[in-house]
Amino acid sequence: MRLQEIMIRDIQIIRASASIAEARAAMKSKRVHHLLVRDGREIVGVVSQRDFGVRPGTAEKQRVADVMAPDLVTGKPNTTVQQAARLCRGRSIGCLPVLDGHKPVGIVTTTDLLALLGRRARRR
């Protein structure tokens, strides 16, 4: 199975210069836990709700670029689920952006991968 078969295509993107308050509001309104971070035309990172876990009051003054995960790990549409799981394993990442070249086309979360594993286990 390939990521293109399970990825969420309705991805949410925020500017690296956006405030933490903007990111929180976007996550709440879109009901998502991860936002891809764009600087110009390039995807440069991912920000998740857990990235906001700094001292209250100081986070709101920061920008998304200050708290995002900068070492972007990505997959391609034809990346297998097994390859994706290996990319996530051993890293503290909750999602894998799916890029076609430099264009974001989807996102797969660790929750998506675990749900797939659970469905496969029930079939046996």
C-alpha positions in Angstrom: 0.0 0.0 0.0 1.2 3.5 -0.9 0.8 6.8 0.9 -1.3 8.2 -2.0 -3.9 5.6 -1.0 -4.2 6.7 2.6 -3.0 10.3 2.8 -5.2 13.2 3.8 -5.4 15.5 0.8 -6.9 18.4 2.6 -3.7 19.7 4.1 -3.4 22.9 6.0 -0.5 25.3 5.5 0.6 28.3 7.5 3.3 30.9 6.9 6.5 30.6 9.0 6.0 34.3 10.0 2.5 33.7 11.4 2.0 34.0 15.1 1.4 31.1 17.5 -2.1 32.6 18.1 -2.8 32.4 14.3 -1.6 28.8 14.2 -3.7 27.8 17.2 -6.8 29.4 15.7 -6.2 27.7 12.3 -5.8 24.3 14.0 -9.0 24.8 16.0 -11.1 26.0 13.1 -9.9 23.3 10.8 -9.9 20.6 13.5 -6.3 19.5 12.8 -3.3 18.8 15.0 -0.6 19.6 12.4 0.1 22.4 10.0 2.7 22.4 7.3 4.9 25.5 7.4 5.7 27.5 4.3 8.4 30.1 3.8 7.7 31.7 0.4 7.0 28.7 -1.9 8.9 26.1 0.1 7.6 23.8 2.8 10.2 24.2 5.6 8.7 22.5 8.6 5.7 21.2 10.5 4.1 22.7 13.6 1.8 20.7 15.9 -0.1 21.4 19.0 2.6 19.9 21.2 5.1 22.5 19.8 3.1 25.2 21.7 3.8 23.6 25.1 6.1 26.3 26.3 5.6 28.6 29.2 2.2 30.4 29.1 2.3 34.0 27.9 5.6 33.8 26.1 4.4 31.5 23.3 1.9 34.0 22.0 4.7 36.4 21.2 6.6 33.8 19.1 6.2 33.0 15.5 5.6 29.6 14.0 9.2 29.5 12.7 10.4 29.7 16.3 8.6 26.5 17.5 8.2 24.4 14.4 10.0 21.1 13.8 12.7 22.3 11.3 14.2 19.0 10.3 11.4 18.1 7.8 11.0 14.4 7.1 8.7 13.8 4.1 7.4 11.0 2.0 6.3 10.8 -1.7 2.9 9.6 -3.0 4.5 6.3 -4.0 6.3 5.8 -0.6 5.0 2.5 0.9 3.3 2.5 4.2 6.2 0.3 5.6 8.8 2.9 4.4 6.7 5.7 6.0 6.6 3.8 9.3 10.4 3.4 9.2 10.8 7.1 8.5 8.6 7.9 11.6 10.1 5.3 13.9 12.8 6.6 16.2 11.8 10.3 15.6 9.5 12.4 17.6 7.2 13.2 14.7 3.5 12.9 14.6 3.0 13.3 10.9 4.7 12.8 7.5 4.0 15.4 4.9 3.6 13.9 1.4 5.3 16.0 -1.3 5.3 15.5 -5.1 8.5 17.2 -5.9 8.3 20.4 -3.8 4.5 20.5 -3.9 2.6 19.3 -0.8 -0.1 16.9 -1.8 -1.0 15.2 1.4 -0.2 14.3 5.0 -0.2 11.0 6.9 -0.2 11.0 10.7 1.0 8.3 13.0 -2.6 7.9 14.0 -3.4 7.1 10.3 -0.7 4.5 10.2 -1.8 2.9 13.5 -5.4 2.8 12.3 -4.3 1.0 9.1 -2.3 -1.5 11.2 -5.4 -2.1 13.4 -7.6 -2.7 10.4 -5.2 -5.1 8.9 -4.9 -7.0 12.3 -8.7 -7.3 12.5 -8.8 -9.0 9.0 -6.6 -11.8 10.1 
